[in-house]
Amino acid sequence: MSTGDIAAPERRTPTPAELKAAIDPPLHRSVPQDIHPAVVTSDLKATLVDGVDSIAAPAFNSAETAAKHMYTAAAALRDAKSALVEKSERCKVMGANGIEFTIPPERHAEAQTIMSGALRRAATVQESALERIDSATADLNSRVERLLSDPKRNENSRAANLVEVRQIIRELPPQSRLNFILTKISEGEKDVSDAVLHGSALTSGLTKQDQAKVREYAAATFAKREVDQLAGLAKLRERVQVAGRALLGVYTDVVPRANAAEVAAKAALGKLAEVGA
């Protein structure tokens, strides 16, 4: 699973509404509730799937499929471990909570193969979802740039207009410039953001930090849908990664491993087989 590209995201507590919606697949008592697909995606659907032309919709659908696959795999791993455990003296081991029963040694190889296969398939689905999310994020960022651009800015009349707007801003008191720009943007005057963003910050009497604030505010105003979807995709990506880490944790917990005595016995038998060979 994808575990190393960012720091582990913070786990969150599912809301009652999310848990009520968690019916496909059913909640499993031994799998974390916050990685159920309903919890991973339900509060983001309205933002990311908001029309037939939604750039984010395919990524959302892929993430929902991945979340369902990973949750189902985690539940199946838990159930497989429970079904394979044999409560006999030969399967007793000392675990963290005292004596525990384990999968019979003769089933280890089979269980490892099948469980590892389930993990690999889930990892493939997860990686596909993350790629879809990253692709949609790149497309949305490009769309934001297009919405904030001014394709006519180099035409003589348009360029002259932008120069005039910058001059008006420069003539304001320094402490009033940024507030004036943001107010005009909130009123829908894109000419003002075009003037500030399509030139050096100095030509408007601003700092680079001021210009960055103008861009952020303009994006939230003139590309609100795209900005909201970018925020939603960032959350979705984080949650898909959380689900992958949780599945990896379940796999690590249930996959059978040979204990020290088994390893020593196998090594001793191997040496014995070599005697006189």
C-alpha positions as CSV (number, residue, x, y, z in Angstrom):
1,M,0.0,0.0,0.0
2,S,1.0,3.7,-0.3
3,T,2.6,4.4,3.1
4,G,5.7,6.4,2.6
5,D,5.0,9.5,0.4
6,I,3.5,11.7,3.1
7,A,3.3,11.6,6.9
8,A,0.4,9.5,8.3
9,P,-2.8,11.7,8.1
10,E,-4.8,12.2,11.2
11,R,-7.6,9.7,11.8
12,R,-11.1,11.1,12.2
13,T,-14.2,10.1,14.1
14,P,-17.1,9.1,11.8
15,T,-20.4,11.1,12.3
16,P,-23.6,9.2,13.2
17,A,-24.9,10.0,9.7
18,E,-21.9,8.4,8.1
19,L,-22.2,5.3,10.2
20,K,-25.9,5.0,9.3
21,A,-24.9,5.1,5.7
22,A,-22.3,2.4,6.1
23,I,-24.3,-0.5,4.8
24,D,-22.4,-1.5,1.6
25,P,-20.3,-3.3,2.6
26,P,-21.7,-3.9,6.2
27,L,-19.6,-2.6,9.1
28,H,-17.2,-5.2,10.4
29,R,-16.5,-5.2,14.2
30,S,-12.8,-5.8,13.7
31,V,-12.1,-3.2,10.9
32,P,-11.7,0.5,11.8
33,Q,-15.0,2.4,11.1
34,D,-13.3,5.5,9.7
35,I,-12.1,3.6,6.6
36,H,-15.5,2.4,5.6
37,P,-16.2,3.8,2.1
38,A,-19.3,5.7,3.3
39,V,-17.1,7.4,5.8
40,V,-14.3,8.0,3.3
41,T,-16.5,9.6,0.6
42,S,-20.0,10.5,1.6
43,D,-19.4,14.1,2.8
44,L,-17.3,14.9,-0.3
45,K,-19.8,13.6,-3.0
46,A,-21.8,16.8,-3.3
47,T,-18.7,18.8,-4.0
48,L,-16.8,16.4,-6.3
49,V,-19.8,15.0,-8.2
50,D,-21.7,18.2,-9.0
51,G,-22.6,17.9,-12.6
52,V,-22.0,16.0,-15.8
53,D,-18.9,18.1,-16.6
54,S,-17.2,17.6,-13.2
55,I,-13.5,17.1,-13.6
56,A,-13.4,15.5,-10.1
57,A,-16.2,13.0,-10.6
58,P,-14.1,10.1,-12.1
59,A,-11.5,10.5,-9.4
60,F,-14.3,10.4,-6.7
61,N,-15.8,7.2,-8.3
62,S,-12.4,5.6,-8.4
63,A,-11.7,6.4,-4.8
64,E,-15.1,5.1,-3.7
65,T,-14.3,1.8,-5.5
66,A,-10.9,1.6,-3.9
67,A,-12.3,2.3,-0.4
68,K,-14.9,-0.4,-0.9
69,H,-12.3,-2.8,-2.1
70,M,-9.9,-2.1,0.7
71,Y,-12.6,-2.3,3.4
72,T,-13.9,-5.6,2.0
73,A,-10.4,-7.0,1.9
74,A,-9.7,-6.0,5.5
75,A,-12.9,-7.6,6.6
76,A,-12.1,-10.8,4.6
77,L,-8.6,-11.0,6.1
78,R,-10.1,-10.8,9.6
79,D,-12.7,-13.4,8.8
80,A,-10.1,-15.7,7.2
81,K,-7.9,-15.5,10.3
82,S,-10.8,-16.4,12.5
83,A,-11.8,-19.3,10.3
84,L,-8.2,-20.7,10.2
85,V,-7.3,-20.4,13.8
86,E,-7.2,-23.8,15.5
87,K,-7.7,-23.9,19.3
88,S,-5.3,-26.7,20.1
89,E,-2.2,-27.1,22.2
90,R,0.1,-27.2,19.2
91,C,-1.3,-23.8,18.1
92,K,-0.7,-22.0,21.4
93,V,1.6,-19.1,21.3
94,M,2.5,-16.3,23.8
95,G,1.0,-13.1,22.4
96,A,0.9,-9.5,23.6
97,N,-2.2,-10.4,25.7
98,G,-1.0,-13.8,27.0
99,I,-1.7,-17.2,25.4
100,E,-3.3,-16.9,22.0
101,F,-4.3,-19.5,19.4
102,T,-2.9,-19.3,15.9
103,I,-3.3,-20.6,12.4
104,P,-1.9,-24.2,12.2
105,P,1.7,-24.3,10.8
106,E,0.7,-26.5,7.9
107,R,-1.7,-23.8,6.7
108,H,0.9,-21.0,6.9
109,A,2.1,-21.1,3.3
110,E,-1.3,-21.3,1.8
111,A,-2.6,-18.5,4.0
112,Q,0.4,-16.3,3.3
113,T,0.0,-16.7,-0.4
114,I,-3.7,-15.9,-0.5
115,M,-3.5,-13.1,2.0
116,S,-0.6,-11.5,0.2
117,G,-2.5,-11.8,-3.1
118,A,-5.5,-10.0,-1.6
119,L,-3.2,-7.2,-0.3
120,R,-1.5,-6.8,-3.7
121,R,-4.9,-6.5,-5.5
122,A,-6.1,-3.9,-3.1
123,A,-2.9,-2.0,-3.4
124,T,-3.3,-1.9,-7.2
125,V,-6.9,-0.5,-6.9
126,Q,-5.6,2.1,-4.4
127,E,-2.8,3.2,-6.6
128,S,-5.2,3.6,-9.5
129,A,-7.5,5.8,-7.4
130,L,-4.5,7.9,-6.2
131,E,-3.4,8.4,-9.8
132,R,-6.9,9.5,-10.8
133,I,-7.0,11.9,-7.9
134,D,-3.6,13.4,-8.9
135,S,-4.7,13.7,-12.5
136,A,-7.9,15.4,-11.6
137,T,-6.0,17.8,-9.3
138,A,-3.6,18.7,-12.1
139,D,-6.5,19.3,-14.5
140,L,-8.3,21.5,-11.9
141,N,-5.2,23.5,-11.2
142,S,-4.9,24.2,-15.0
143,R,-8.5,25.2,-15.1
144,V,-8.0,27.6,-12.3
145,E,-5.1,29.2,-14.2
146,R,-7.3,29.6,-17.3
147,L,-10.1,31.2,-15.3
148,L,-7.7,33.7,-13.7
149,S,-6.0,34.4,-17.0
150,D,-6.8,37.3,-19.3
151,P,-6.3,36.2,-23.0
152,K,-6.6,39.8,-24.2
153,R,-4.1,41.3,-21.8
154,N,-1.6,42.0,-24.6
155,E,-4.0,43.8,-26.9
156,N,-3.3,47.6,-26.9
157,S,-6.6,48.8,-25.5
158,R,-6.7,46.0,-22.8
159,A,-3.0,46.5,-21.8
160,A,-3.7,50.3,-21.4
161,N,-6.7,49.6,-19.2
162,L,-4.6,47.3,-17.0
163,V,-1.8,49.8,-16.7
164,E,-4.4,52.4,-15.6
165,V,-5.8,50.1,-12.9
166,R,-2.3,49.5,-11.5
167,Q,-1.7,53.2,-11.4
168,I,-4.9,53.7,-9.4
169,I,-3.8,51.1,-6.9
170,R,-0.3,52.6,-6.6
171,E,-1.8,56.0,-5.8
172,L,-3.6,54.6,-2.8
173,P,-2.0,54.7,0.6
174,P,0.2,51.5,1.0
175,Q,-1.9,50.3,3.9
176,S,-5.1,50.5,1.9
177,R,-4.1,48.9,-1.4
178,L,-4.6,45.2,-0.5
179,N,-8.0,45.8,1.1
180,F,-9.1,47.9,-1.9
181,I,-8.1,45.1,-4.3
182,L,-9.9,42.4,-2.3
183,T,-13.0,44.5,-2.0
184,K,-13.2,45.1,-5.8
185,I,-12.7,41.4,-6.4
186,S,-15.5,40.5,-4.0
187,E,-17.7,42.9,-6.1
188,G,-16.8,40.8,-9.2
189,E,-14.4,43.3,-10.8
190,K,-12.0,40.8,-12.5
191,D,-10.2,43.7,-14.2
192,V,-8.6,44.5,-10.8
193,S,-7.3,41.0,-10.3
194,D,-6.2,40.8,-13.9
195,A,-4.2,44.0,-13.5
196,V,-2.5,42.8,-10.3
197,L,-1.8,39.2,-11.4
198,H,-0.6,39.9,-14.9
199,G,2.2,42.1,-13.9
200,S,5.0,42.5,-11.4
201,A,3.8,43.0,-7.8
202,L,5.8,46.2,-7.8
203,T,3.8,47.8,-10.7
204,S,0.8,47.7,-8.4
205,G,2.8,48.9,-5.3
206,L,2.4,45.5,-3.7
207,T,4.7,42.9,-2.2
208,K,4.9,39.4,-3.5
209,Q,3.1,38.2,-0.4
210,D,0.3,40.7,-1.2
211,Q,0.1,39.5,-4.8
212,A,-0.1,35.8,-3.6
213,K,-3.1,36.8,-1.3
214,V,-4.8,38.5,-4.3
215,R,-4.4,35.3,-6.4
216,E,-5.8,33.1,-3.6
217,Y,-8.8,35.5,-3.1
218,A,-9.4,35.8,-6.9
219,A,-9.3,32.0,-7.3
220,A,-11.8,31.6,-4.5
221,T,-14.0,34.2,-6.1
222,F,-13.7,33.5,-9.9
223,A,-13.0,29.8,-9.7
224,K,-14.9,28.8,-6.5
225,R,-16.1,25.5,-7.9
226,E,-12.6,24.4,-8.9
227,V,-11.0,25.6,-5.6
228,D,-13.7,23.7,-3.6
229,Q,-13.1,20.6,-5.6
230,L,-9.3,20.9,-5.2
231,A,-9.8,21.0,-1.4
232,G,-12.2,18.0,-1.6
233,L,-9.7,16.0,-3.7
234,A,-6.9,16.7,-1.1
235,K,-9.2,15.3,1.7
236,L,-10.1,12.3,-0.5
237,R,-6.5,11.5,-1.3
238,E,-5.6,11.6,2.4
239,R,-8.5,9.3,3.3
240,V,-7.7,6.8,0.6
241,Q,-4.1,6.7,2.1
242,V,-5.5,6.2,5.6
243,A,-7.6,3.3,4.3
244,G,-4.5,1.8,2.7
245,R,-2.5,2.1,5.9
246,A,-5.4,0.5,7.9
247,L,-5.6,-2.4,5.5
248,L,-1.8,-2.9,5.7
249,G,-2.2,-2.9,9.5
250,V,-4.9,-5.6,9.3
251,Y,-2.7,-7.7,7.0
252,T,0.3,-7.4,9.3
253,D,-1.8,-8.5,12.2
254,V,-3.4,-11.5,10.6
255,V,-0.8,-13.0,8.2
256,P,0.8,-16.1,9.8
257,R,4.5,-16.0,10.5
258,A,6.7,-18.8,11.6
259,N,7.8,-18.5,15.2
260,A,11.4,-18.9,16.3
261,A,11.0,-22.5,17.2
262,E,9.6,-23.4,13.7
263,V,12.5,-21.5,12.0
264,A,15.0,-23.3,14.2
265,A,13.4,-26.7,13.5
266,K,13.4,-26.1,9.8
267,A,17.0,-25.1,9.8
268,A,18.0,-28.1,11.9
269,L,16.1,-30.4,9.5
270,G,17.8,-28.8,6.6
271,K,21.2,-29.5,8.1
272,L,20.2,-33.0,8.9
273,A,19.1,-33.6,5.3
274,E,22.6,-32.5,4.1
275,V,24.4,-35.1,6.3
276,G,25.8,-37.8,4.1
277,A,24.4,-36.2,1.0
